[in-house]
Amino acid sequence: MERRRADCIADDLEGLIFDGTFADGERLDEVQLANRFSVSRTPVREALQRLTQSGLVVQIPRRGVFVRQPGPVELLEMFEVMAELEAVCARLAASRISDEGFNSLLDANRRCKSVVEAQDTDTYYRENERFHAILYRQSGNAFLEQECLRLQRRLQPFRRVQLRVRGRMSQSMAEHEAIVSAIEDADGERAAEAIRQHVSVQGEKFHHLIARLKPAAE
């Protein structure tokens, strides 16, 4: 129960950072946040740890926890690396995925589809994470899987906010279908390109993402 409360607080803090309530460089005080959310300091501390893992805040010894917004160039570079890592996963998974793994991928995709119909972006993000994690595992490369999971945590807040752009969930679902089709056909190159296009934030997608984050930078 306490863990779930910490996740809710972390989600709320992400929103408060993105809408500019907490500015870049601002110190986040545990006591003040505990009062704000009417909880003990424990779930607040756990929420801040999650945000530290994603890099949205930084903990400085003997000083505290501070908001740390990456600039547009750094953000673009991180998404660029994520897209290429996932492309490798998809290419390898196309030839290495087990029958059980493929059935899990289909199940994750069905869950994503049902959430799109309900227009629930937060639940879609969680199901989407599961879809991607299955591909990481089915690449058959444990080191690659861990690197993808590490960067996935780093980009979590930004990938979540992307889904709030009008029409993005439906577009994401269509991209999932292309990925699943390529995996089913054991076409590694097509799977790699499909997921690269799915993850990357070039052009209009990057413009929309930066527009969502703009208040925090002003």
N, C-alpha and C positions, 0 to 999 in steps of 0.2 A: 504494500500500500504506500509506504514511504517512498519507495523507488519510483512508483508511478507519479507521485506528487512532484518529485524532483524533475522528472521528465517534462511535466506540464509547466513547471516554473522555467525550465530551460527554454521551452518553446516560447513562453511569454516574453522572456528576456531577449530572445532573438528578435521578436517583433518590435520590442521597445528600442533595440539598437538600430534596426532597419528604419524605423520611422523617425529617428533622430531624438527620441526622448533621452537616451543615453548617448552622448556624443563620443566620437573617436578620442581616446586618451582619458576619458572620464573614469574615475575610480568607483568601483562597485562595492559598497559597504555591506557586509553580511547582515549586520544588525538592522540596518535600514531596510534591506530587502526582506528580511524575515518579518518585519512589521508590515511592510507593504503587502505581502502575500498571506499574512496572518498564520505563519507557520514557525516552527523552531528553526534554528540555524542549520540543522543537519541537512534537510532537503535543499536548502539554499546552497550549502557548501557542495553538495553532490551536483546540483545544476551548474554551478560555476566550473566544476571539474569537467563536466561534459563540454561546456563552451570552450574550456582551455584545450581540450583534445581537438576541437574543430578549428582552433586558432582564432576564434572570434573575440576572445579575451586573452590576456597574458598575465601570468602571476609573477610579480617581482618580489623576491625575498625581502622581508621586513618592511615592505611598502604596501602590498596588497594586490588586488586584482583590477586590471584596467582594460577598458574596451580597446580593441585593436582591429580596425577595419583595413583589410588589404586594399591597395589601390587598384585601378582598372587594369594596369599592365600585369601586376602580380596575379590577379584573378584570372585574366585571360590565359596566362602561362600555366596556371594550375589546371584549368579545364582542358587545355591543349594536351598536357601530359596524361590526364585522366582518360581522355578520348583514345590516345594511343595505347595506353595500358589495357584498356577494355577491348580495343581492337585485337590485341594479341590474344587475350582471353577467348574471345569469340572465335578467332581463327583456329586456335588449338582445340576448343570445345567442340567445334564442328566435326572433328575426327575422333575425339576422345570421349565424348559424352556417353554415359551408360544409358541403358533403357530406363532405369530407375531415375537417373538424373534428368532425362528428357521429360519423363512424366511429371517430375517435380517442377520443371520449367513451365510446362503446359498448365499445371495447377496454379502456379504463381501468376501466370498471364491471365488466367480466367478470373482470379481474384482482382487483379488490376482492372479488368474490364467491368466487373460488377461495381467497383467503386467509382469508375468514370461515370457510369449511369446515375450514380447517387450524387455526383459532383462534390465529393468529399476529398479535398486536396491533401489534407494531412494523412488520412488513411491511405490514399493512393501512394503518397511518398513512402510509407512504411512497406506497402506491398511491392512497390517498385524496387526498394532496397533489397528485398528478398529475391526478386527476379534477378537482379544483378549479382547478388552474392552466390546464387546457384551457378551462374556462368563462371564466376571466379573459381569456384570449387571444381567445376567440370573441366577447367583448363588442364587439370592434372599437374599443375605446377604450384607447389605449396608456397614458394617464395613469391611468385607473382601474385598469388591469392592474398598474401599478407600485405604486400605493397598496395594492392588495389583497395583493400579494406582500410588501410591507414589513410590513403588519400580520400577515400569515400567519406570518412569521418571528418576530414579537414574541410571538405566541400559541402557537407550536409546542410548547413543553414542556407547556402546559396542555391543549392539544387531544390530545396523546399520552396524558397521564395519564387523560383522560376515557374513552378506549377500554378502559381496564382495569376499568371498572365492569362487573359481570356483566350480560350481555345487550346491552351498548351497541353492540358491533360489528354484531350482527344488526339492531338498530334502525336504525343508521346505514345499513346496506345497503338496508333497506326505504325509507328516506328518499331514497337515491340513485335507486331505481327510480321514485319519484314525480317527481323532478327530470327524469330522462331522458324520462319519458312526456310531461311538459309541454313540454319542448324539442322533442320529436318532433312534437307537435301545434301547435307555434309559438304556444303560449299563454303570453305573457310574464307576465301577472299571476299565473297559477297557478305558473309556474316560480319567480317571485320569492318567493311565499309558501312554496313547498315548501322552498326553500333557506334562507329566513329561519328556519323552524322547525327545520331541520337544524342550523344553526350556533348559534342562540341558546341560552343556558344558563339560561333562566328556570325558576322552580319547582324541581321535583325534581332536574332535571339540575344546577342550580347547587348544591343541597344536597349531592349526591354529589361534585361537584368540590371544594367546600370541605372536605368530610369527608376526601377524599384528601390535601389539602394541610395539614390541621390539625396533624399532628405538627411540621411546619416552623415553625408559628407559636407553638408552646408552649414 
